[in-house]
Amino acid sequence: MEPVIELTRLSKKYDHYTAVNQLDLTIYRGEVFGLLGPNGAGKTTTILMMLGLTERTSGDVKVLGLDPNQHAITIKSKVGYMPDDIGFYDDRSAIDNLIYTARLNGIKEKEARMQAEQLLHRVGLADAATKKVSSFSRGMRQRLGLADVLIKQPEIIILDEPTLGIDPEGVRELLELISQLSKEEGITVLLCSHHLHQVQQVCDRVGLFVKGELVACGNIHQLSQAINQDSLTTIELEIKHYPASLQAALQELEQVASIQAQSQPNGEEMMTALSISCTEDITPVIAKLAAEHTELYMIRRKGYGLDDIYHQYFEGGETRETALKAK
Amino acid sequence: MKQLLKLNEARTSLKQWLQPIRKSERSDRMQLSASKAAFRVMVQKEFSDHIRSWRFAILLAIIVLACIGSIYSAITALQAQGSGSSANSFLFLKIFTLSDGTIPQFTQFVAFLGPLMGIALGFDTVNTERSKGTLSRLISQPIYRDDFLKAKFTASLLLVSIVIFSLGFLVMGLGLIVIGFPPTPEEFIRVLLFLLMAVVYVGFWLNLSILLSVRFKQAATSALFAIAIWIFFTVFYSIIINLVSNAILPDQNGTTEEIMRYYNQMDLLSRISPAELFGDITTTLLMPNVRSLGVLTMEQVTLALESPLALGQSILLVWPQLTALVALTVICFGLSYYWFMRQEIRARS
């Protein structure tokens, strides 16, 4: 795989504050990479450094093999950047705004108009093309922003919080559009967000970014494996009763480390929810046992979603920090 | 034959060696022409933005009204003066400099309203783009950062020069119709030069306000600041100069050197103000009878012929003032360039 963005030991310091600290990150061609982190983690600063919009304190940046401090123009002609809270010239129409961007990228007027029309159609704003941007809703602006990024026919697009302030349906459409773009046109996408679920939906790989440091990087599976270090598999099941015979049978299994039981209301009756930690994945065995002793409603092997991953890392970061402060 | 073959070989290897260099050169050149095109596109956009804006329409209306008033006043004054006066030479220039006392003359209007126009066109160039979030989008396009500033300045200056020149010609044309007295070529050139100087003067205020718009994040702050500077130089500065002048006034029985030094000091002080510089320029260009901008001793005046200065001499006389104005403009531009190039551009910050 060809790397398109390479950051090595990249740092950015403001007066007393380190926004980005010794960041190493490589993004490959054609992938959708999610940069995930809470507000103020240094995501935007990192992007600005990639585009040469702010000076770095130390480290190295290569975008498409070029250093943004020396070849900012070439990089900016191949990388589309959509800032969070994107602004347009409000007194101009949507298509005028797009044509202006296109012409700044050296596209001739006629061609620019054609492409702008196509793109507006693609992002679903064809009807609003000649309306002034001031009348646009938040979601429409974001979609126009996407069109604005695409009109230069970029190799990489960088989207900073693209889903901020859009309704769920709008988010779904936007994310669909993004993953479609990446698949059909082979565009590398760098998506910054603090909405884990959205990132989870579209990203091939995710980087977790906390306080200027990349605490974890990889696909969802790798990340969940990384947290699940004690290598216990948790199996959850819901059964009608929890007889002592089942309990004994379960405890006899050598793979079972611990069992937690909890009775829960199930409609008018009661049922029991079990959470069993095992050293191995023995879901079928447990299912069979449970079915023999009682009525089995549900059984599943618990996997780690991004939510858990996010919590684990960010909480870890916080406790680490409070521990440091206590010292 | 063998030699020829070798030569050919050498040539192809040289070509191969040169190819990457040429390629990069070509791409550089392509980029250069692309950035030039982008610059032109930006200027076009800014220009049309200005023309569509209400603010420009209002300014234009004020200035046009002021000009019509000043022509009216000049013409009444001219008629009152009659044709018998000795000032018949350079009669045409008087349209610009004469007043009947009720309404100020054309040059004063330009000196007074020109800065306002410059400020109005420049005070929100950078900070509004920043607060609307368009700046970060614009800067992430393949354009040079300085091109953005240059485009803003060029577009506004272009507009200013169009307005000033068309007003100047309008006044000339009206004057021609009313007094029925055509300008001599020298007078025409003097008027043209005056208009050019007015553009330079407004250009200075434009640049000052662009500088403030880079420096201050709020458009209102930069507008207020620019207006404060303008009012300071047009109103308060002369008051301060008067105070200083009273304080350092030499004894009436002082020597000629003392008195000369005093006048030179006062001239120097008052010429810190760009308004004063522009005033000097207009006086010299439009009133050829003005022979010096400083003091003249009796010694220098005796035996001098009471004749107007030649055009070349007038220009020579205002050359330092012109240089100072251009220098001020360049300093402002340099500062805004310096600040803007180092600024971090985030969305809506």
Interface residues (C-beta under 8 A of the other chain):
Chain A: T44 L48 L51 L53 T54 E55 I73 T74 K76 S77 V79 G80 Y81 M82 P83 D84 D85 I86 G87 F88 Y89 D90 D91 Y100 T101 R103 L104 N105 G106 G145 D148 K152 D160
Chain B: S27 Q31 A34 S35 A37 A38 V41 M42 K45 D49 R52 K132 G133 T134 L135 S136 R137 L138 I139 S140 Q141 P142 I143 Y144 R342 E344 I345 R346 A347 R348
